[in-house]
Amino acid sequence: MSLYFFRISQGRYSGAADQPYEFANRESAWNELTAVCSDLIGGISRTLQQEAEWQMELLDEAKQPVFRIRLVSESVG
């Protein structure tokens, strides 16, 4: 079992969880990250400003990114 931390970033704000989560393997960690993001993304997308970015990362025990999911709003054209 490995320990992981969640970190959310939006604009200049970034915060990582103080409490680690334990997952059996990387696949389990990825599944949890996607489940948590799916719970949050609806509310985030309703308040996301133009030209903004929101992201959630799963960090390893050394607090280095393992996985990242990003939501980006861009003007095109």
Residue pairs with C-beta under 8 A, 6 or more apart in sequence:
1 22
1 23
1 24
2 22
2 23
2 25
2 29
2 60
2 61
3 20
3 21
3 22
3 60
3 61
4 20
4 21
4 22
4 23
4 29
4 58
4 59
4 60
4 61
4 66
5 16
5 17
5 20
5 21
5 58
5 59
5 63
6 16
6 17
6 21
6 33
6 36
6 56
6 57
6 58
6 59
7 14
7 15
7 16
7 17
7 56
7 57
7 58
7 59
7 63
7 65
8 14
8 15
8 54
8 55
8 56
8 57
9 15
9 53
9 54
9 55
9 56
9 57
10 44
10 52
10 53
10 54
10 55
11 52
11 53
16 59
16 63
20 61
21 32
23 29
23 32
26 66
29 58
29 66
29 67
30 58
30 67
32 58
33 56
33 58
33 67
33 69
34 69
36 56
37 56
37 69
40 56
41 71
44 54
44 71
45 71
48 54
48 71
48 73
49 73
50 73
50 75
51 73
51 74
51 75
52 72
52 73
53 70
53 71
53 72
53 73
54 70
54 71
55 68
55 69
55 70
55 71
56 68
56 69
57 65
57 66
57 67
57 68
57 69
58 65
58 66
58 67
58 68
59 65
59 66
60 66
